[in-house]
């Protein structure tokens, strides 16, 4: 980028932002074919900023210069090195460009890095460009035309196919005006970068400037950023505040996608930040070391790409070592395409749709590239038809963010929080809300909690059926019960979801609420009732219930203790517990205490007698009630407390009054 941006703390003129044409041009081509000299001829600025570059006359790192168009608008040009040793720097620069100028010297013609750079440009998805044949003053007459024919063959299937080819001499100036005019004509129809979405900028350069602090430069790939905004530096995981913004020799109010920008950030040490990191809107992106992607293996790759092969991974401005995990087969032959995961040695920040390049670790040759499809650190099953279908669907939906979000919900194991969706899609909360609302309207999603949790309709229906199956199985095990406890239902659901990779169901209550609102079930406190379920006791259970009832009737107001009742029933402890719950739900018994129950007939008889007592006198002690009912203290205390609890009596001191 600029060697010394003229940073200032003064408020920027709003018009400075408007003078920027938000696309970025870039060069590509073999070493010593005149890329940097061409940039100087166009802009008046030589892009080589390093002393070593100037001394050796060779571009080593990314250079930058602003080009002023006839309209007064400024557009940035990124110059990349052409030497094979600096391909990683070439990729770092080419990642941010929208329009490429492939530079080929008339006296040399197409060379090794001409071909490799064009392959990289294609793999990175650069949308448009043109070819510039330089050094026409050094070539024999007619040779430049032969080079143009060679380029025409080479460019088939790339963004340069059937695009303009201009002949120039940066030394004499021949053709430079024609090149400028052609550039302006091409840029007039070039689609500009969108400012929507979270801010994200791959950092190309970092420096410290006295009086300002840390400055990071790069080309934002999405969103915008203003003075005073906070920005994350990832994967470092630190947050700073934007003190100032600079683009094309001007201070600006907002940096936008397609602006080659310098960002002055406070609260961050310069030595902590380096090329390959990303400046981004806080709270959206999560770095990852494992991602899923589509790969195009170059036809002229030296040998097949094998499962678990070591690679050099390039995306944005980062280079990281890693290995490939092929998802379909054990190797990918040259010229083939496929799906894979890349496991990296260090975390990087990616978003769906990001372009990447893979190169062999040794020898360092480009083997292919593609697009990122899933940024979650989730190991995918190999040789799985379902996995391959999902990744193919993701790839097809990359140009439609709403459709992509629908796929995130459709293929999820369970509901997702909006923040999770934003992270997986690389989107702002407002965008996620908008897309989810549209999906809900089209019955493709169900909102479990407004603005917080959503689930794909197919996943929702699957969960509803799974809960119904769990509850039906539970009732088959417990025929005496008509409801299932929430904790038991959640535990069984989470156990079932482990099979699809979910460890827990934090959205369980919200899911039950929606199912309840739709009439699929009914929540009664801590109990859940399944719609359409009718309790049916078989002859065995009916007989056991009758035996327990008879024992309680015989005990009247001094009933048998629970262990004795269990012995009478002949049931196992869990079965006996179910039977008591059944008798309570059907109001055949009354629970006075956890270990004391009365038969309904005995309880109703006691209620009648107590009501008669209060007709005789307004206040009664527990002892007096005990004597009147012929009970002992063990049973009368729980009984009168039950009266209090049910609103028949109220305690005042050591006496009871009728309510």
C-alpha angles and dihedrals in degrees: 000000000000114000094223114006111206094244118189136178094215120110110269124240108251089226090066089071091049093054091065120094099212101225127089127223123209141188128229134177148094123316117276094016091120104259096143093042089051091053089051091050090052099042108019089238125103107222097210105102103166119093090226091054092051093046096047097035090229128116111236104165139025115293131195140203133165119235118209113215124213088255090061092251118131125224126185125236120204114202117204131199117257101203115108090231090064100048090121089060090046090054091046090056098038093053092073100047131105099187127033131206107204105207119207123174114233092219094051106031124196112354138179097278091042087065096040093047091050090050090051092047089053094046091049090054097235100182104213145006150134140231125252118197106204136190093040087155089066098047128088115252112281094013093104089057090054089051089051090054091050090050091049090059093043094050097058109126094015134099088262096062110123091355125133122287115201126190116216145164113211088193098056097025093238112155095005094113090048089050092051092049092047091049092052091049092050094045091051090069098034114114111244124228117269118244093208124111132033120325113262127170127175106223112237100171139012128196141153122236122197111253093016109055125208120015124187123190135197145110114285110230095197144004130011138268132208138195111280094024120128119239133192121225105213144235082008089070099218128126128218137175125247110245097173145350130216132185132170096351093312137098109239136196096223134017113220137189108283095029115116095226144187113208121199105210126190125204095038127099114232093224091057093061127070143165111288095044122107133229108215147162107279121257099016111086130053121198116235140193095199127048139159122236150157117254134201109202108210116247092230095048108135096237143353119292108243131208111271092013114160114246144173109242121208125186128150103337097326130105117193134168117239146136133252124239108200113213098198115041134339098275142021115218122219111279094024129115128217150147124267147153123240118213110202131202091223133032118260134183115246139162131200111279095027113143120230140181128219121204130179114258090226125041091025101230128139111256100178147290145214145161133308112243107173124023097186117115091238123136110231125217113250123231090018118146090201093053093049092047091051094049091047090051091049091051092050091050097049093105093052112060094190092052089046091053090050088056091051088057096039095054097038120113090226145346119318133215116238091243089056091050090049091052094048094046097037091237140137120252091250090054092050091050091050094049094044090051090053092048091049090051089053090047092245095116140031121214111220094181122013112254093356118059132028135169134193113257091238091051091047091052090047092052091047090053092045091053091048090050092048092050094046090050089049092051090049087057092043107035092169093063129084097183137044125218117249094232092052092048093048092047092052093045092052090049089053093047091055086076090064096042103266116129096190145003108230089166093058097113093047090050092052091049092055093044089050092050088053092051096245090122141351126236115214108181106290092349129084124208121200116225112247095015114132121189112234121183117206121221093269095054093042090053092050091050091052092050092053092046092051091051091051092047090052091051092048108175092355098053127182117271118257096256088054091049090049090053090050091053095048089216130137115257095258092046092049090051089054091049092053090049089051092050090049094048091049089048093238091127136028123221111222095170136354089269101031128071131169128204111252092242092054092045094049089049090053091049090053093050093048092050088053090050092055090051086060097044135008098224133039133178121226089247092054091049089049091054093047093049095041094235135136123241094256091069105026097061094056089043097055090042087056088052088053092047093050094047099250094117139011127215118236111179107309094337138076128227128195114255 
